[in-house]
Amino acid sequence: MPPSYSSGLRRSEHTGDDRCWPCTLVNVALVGAGSVALGAVSTPAIGVAAAVGGLTLVWLRGYLIPGTPRFAPGLVAAVPGGAALFDEPPAGENGPPDGGGSLGTENAPGDPEDLLGRLVESGVLEVDGDTVAPTAAFDERWHAEMDRLRDSTTGELARAALAVSPAAEARPIEDEWVALSPEDAGVVDETWLSRPVAIAEIAGYRAAESFLSDDETRLAAARTNRLFLDSCPDCGTPLERGTDMSCCGGHTGSGDEPSETLVCRECEARIYTFD
């Protein structure tokens, strides 16, 4: 079957689940205003035709007006109540909607340079010029552990996470998350790990056992090494680079810079946030 005419116009990166509603609504308003003006200076029929054509293109492409992502988010955010149109960012490492959760403490032992030195000295990472990457020996063990964990139920992952983390309790959430909490903690104190993050970190901790004797450093290594992943630990889908902005043009607030992310679109999970 030959492709439809609309298939060449459609931009999937700005439609469907990835549609930016602030950009869409600004374009709908502009198409409407332009169509009314065109109908007033020509004929109502021409105005209606322009509206139908413009709205169709907005539906197929996400936006019609060139440069929309540069001006629409700020314009909508400035309108009272406009911020409500921005969706939350994709589910993150620390439970919906975002975070930086990990099996261990958020504070890695020492400063980042000290941690890097420890991981290089222990044989977990290697440095080649400006490039840092897992060593072949560690990477082989790490991926073997991820392969073993991939078929685990979320309940089994929760038990495995509890065995290697300092958390006092662990429980599965809707087959998608592992919730870890310290002793006598409430729900607000829980750390939620998506399945891909839990698999990557449990596997990383286990793989580091023959390289590192310090639990704190092994947990820090498991978290750090997520940035080197190129496919999802759970479903195997190639990971994509993105940002934590909830709009195609971005909306982070005055003076804020978006963080770059590593995301699995299939699992709708953020695997890593680059600080």
PyMOL commands that set and color helices and strands:
alter all, ss='L'
color gray80, all
select helices_A, chain A and resi 5-8+12-14+16-18+21-41+44-61+68-78+82-85+112-122+136-149+154-164+187-189+195-210+215-228
alter helices_A, ss='H'
color red, helices_A
select strands_A, chain A and resi 125-128+131-134+169-173+177-181+191-194+240-243+260-264+269-274
alter strands_A, ss='S'
color yellow, strands_A
deselect
rebuild
show_as cartoon
